[in-house]
Amino acid sequence: MVERRARLSTRRMAYRIGGVSHMLVLRALHEEDYYANHDQPVQHLEPGDDAKRMDFCRWIQSHPELLGVILFTDEASFTRDGVNNSRNVHTWSQDNPHETTVTTFHSRFSVNVWCCVIGDSLIGPLVLEKNVRGDTYEVFLRDELPGLLEDIPLMVRGEMYFQHDGAPPHYSRLAREYLHLYFSNRWLGRGGPVAWPPRSPDLTPLDNYIWGHMKTLVYETKVDSRAELRARIFSVAEPIRNHLDRIASAIQSLLIRAEKCLANGG
């Protein structure tokens, strides 16, 4: 059955066989070294994305020494309810207790957050009070970013590469002009000297480590106000910041990810 249809459930197999329990089916599958494996969500790619991803992966493989001086930056949105997987929430009882979960669809709030990592350091979080547009993003780069980078050694700042993804505000003329002026040929992004491949969250440590870990900690318990959500974001950032080895490992893993990307044709 599983050779013909790998996604068949044990209960469905037991029903088709008749006269056996799904636990017996499960035991038989385990005896044959069959185990249930969950699907892994992956980013949708548009035609042509794979070639751009491979171009970037070849570039980073050719310049592994730059991983320690690339400033990886990104923004993320934290909402009231976060991401909840109700499939894993259940209550064991002999009688149905009719448990309920209160939702807040009519009382929503969110916090937009900016962070960056370089070497083994987490910089931020910084709450973005205004919607990120091309003009506000250029103001952020010009007026706020230099202050955030003050603790980075001058030697590193002199060699530093700036990275951001291809979000529309990042691609604005004002933002690109600023980066061309202050980072010259040392920035990665859409339209930059080093092209950042679109739809590639797997190639940045913010997406493949920082945001997921931060949101896991933020949403351990329910958030009841925007002020509480904001405070919790700053609170959970501290233990992440203190794990220098994990931040460095997330950045260095880009070399392994680039190798896998090239091996799979993008």
N, C-alpha and C positions, 0 to 999 in steps of 0.2 A: 504493500500500500504506500509506504513512504517513498519507495523508489519511483512510483508513478506520480505521487503528489506529495511533495516534501512538506507542504504547509498544513497537512491534515492534522486535526487535533486528536489526542488520545481518546477523548470521549466519542468522537465521531467514528474512530476505528473500532472501538468496543461495540458501538451500536451496530456497525456493519457486520462485525463478526457474529455478534449475538451470544448471550450466555456468559460473557466475561465482563469483568470490571475494567474501568480505564486504568486502575492501578496495576492490574496484571499486564495490560498492554504496555504501560510505562516501564515496568520491570523487564519485560521481554526486550524492549528497545534498548534499555541500558545494558542488558547482557550482550547485545550485538554492537555495543559502543555507539549507539545513536543518542544524541542529546539535543535538547531544545536550544536553539540559538536565536537571540533577538535580532531584529533588523537594526541596522545602524543608519540613521538619517545622514544624508550627504547633500552637499550644495549642488543645486542645478547649474549646469554649465550651458552657455549659449554656443552656437557654432563659431569656431575660431578661438574660443577661450583656451582650449588645451594647448595650442601653439604658443599663446602668450604666457601661459603658466610655465611651459617648458623653457621659454626664453629667460624668464626670471630665475628659474631653478638653475639653469646653466650659469647665469651671472653670479648667483650667490655661491655656487660650488667653486667658481673661479676666484672668488674673493672671500674665503672663509675668515680671514683676519678682520674683516669689517663687521662681523657679527657683534663684536664688543663695543662698537662705536655707532651703531644704528639706533636712533631714537625712534622706537615703534610707538605710534600714537593712535588713539581711537576714541570714539564716543559710544556710549551705550545708554539705553533708557531703562530705568527701574520703575515699575508700576506698582500699584497698591497690592495686587493679588499675586504678582510674579507669575511663575509657570508652575502649575499644579498638575500632577498626573493622577487623576481620580481613579484610574484602573488599579492602582496599588493601594487604595484606601478601602478598608473593609472592616466589619465588626463581626467577631465570632459570637454567636448566641444560639440557644436552642429555639428561641422565639424571636421573630424579627422585631428589633427595637425601633425600627423606622427612624434611624439617625438622620439628621439633616446637616447640611453645611451652608452657612449663611454666605451669600454672594453679595458683591457690592457694585453691580454693573451701573447703578445710577449715582454712585458716589466715588468716582475714580479720581486718582491723582497720579502724577509721575514725576520723576526727577531725571534730568539729563545730566550725564556725568562724563567728564573727560579724564583719561589717565594716559600715562606713557611708561615705558620701561626701557632701560638701557643698561647693558652689562648685567649687574645683579641687583639693580635698584628699581623700585616702583616710585614714580613721581605722581602726585595726586593722591586722592581724587580731587577734582575741581568740579563743582556744580555749575552748569551753564544755565543761568537764569533766563536768558533770551533764546528764542529759536535760532538755530544755527543756519545762517544764510551766508552768501558769499561775502558780503560786506562785514557782517559781524565776525565771521571767521578770520578775516584779514585783520580786524581790530584785535582779536584775541592773539593772533600770531605776533603782532607788532607790540602790543601793550602788556600782555600778561605772560606770554611764554618765556621771555627773557628772565623774569623774576622767578619763575618756577624752576629754571635750570641753574640757578645760582650755586647750588651745592655740587654741581658736576664740576670736576677739576678742569681748569683752563686748558690743559693739554688735550683732554678728551673733547672739550667743546671745539677746539681748533680743528679736529679731525672728524667731527660728528656728522653723520648723515641723518636727514630727517625723513621719516616715512609716514604716510597716511594713505588711506584707500581712495577709491575713485568716486566717493559721494559727491553729489553736485556742488555743495559749498566748497569742497576741497579743489574742485576743478575751475572755480571762478577765476576770471582774469586777474582780479586783485590779489587773490591768494597765490596764484602762480607767479605773478610779478614780484611779490614779496620774497617767495622762496628762491626765485632766480637771483634776486639781489643779495640775499643774506646767506644762502646756502650754495650759490653758484651751481656747480655740477654735482652737488652732494645731497640730492634729495630724490626720494622714491615716491612715485605717485602717478596718477593719470596725467599724461602730458609732461611728465618730468624727464630729466636726464636718464633716469633708470625707471622704466615703465613698470608700475605695479599692476599685476594681472587682475582683471575683474573677477568678482565672485570667488575670492580665494581666502576665506577665513581660516583655512587650515595652515596658511603660511605666515600667520602673525601670532605672536605669543599672547596678545591681548584677547583674541578670539579663542585660541585653542587652550588657554589656561586661566588668565586673570579674570575675565568676566564670568566664566562659568563657576569658578571657585568663589568669587565674591558673591554672586547671586545665591549660591547654595547656603552660604553663611547668613546673608541678609534675610532669606525667607525661611530660616529654621522655625521661626514663630511668626504669627500673624502681625501685620503692620496696620495700625489704626489711623495714622495721620501722616501727612507729608513731612512734618517736622521729625517724626519718629523715623520715617524711612530715610530721610537725609542723615540723621544722627547715626543710624545703624550702618549706613554706607561708610561713613568715616571711621566708625568703630571697628568694623571687620577688616578695613584696609590695613590696620596696624599689624595684626598677626601675619597677614600676607607679606607685608613689607619686611618683616623680621626674618622671613625664610629666604635669605639671599640665595641659597643653593637651588631652591626650587625655581626662582625667577631666572637664574642663570641657565638652569637645565631646560626650561621652556624655550629660551632664546636659542640655545645651542641645538635643540631638537629640530630646528629649521633645516639643518643640514641633512638629517635623516629623512625629514618630510620631502625635501627637494629630491633626494635620491629615489624615494618611493614614487613621487610624482613623475619623474623621468622614466622610471621602469614601467609605469602604467600608461605611458603616452600622453601625459598631461592630466 
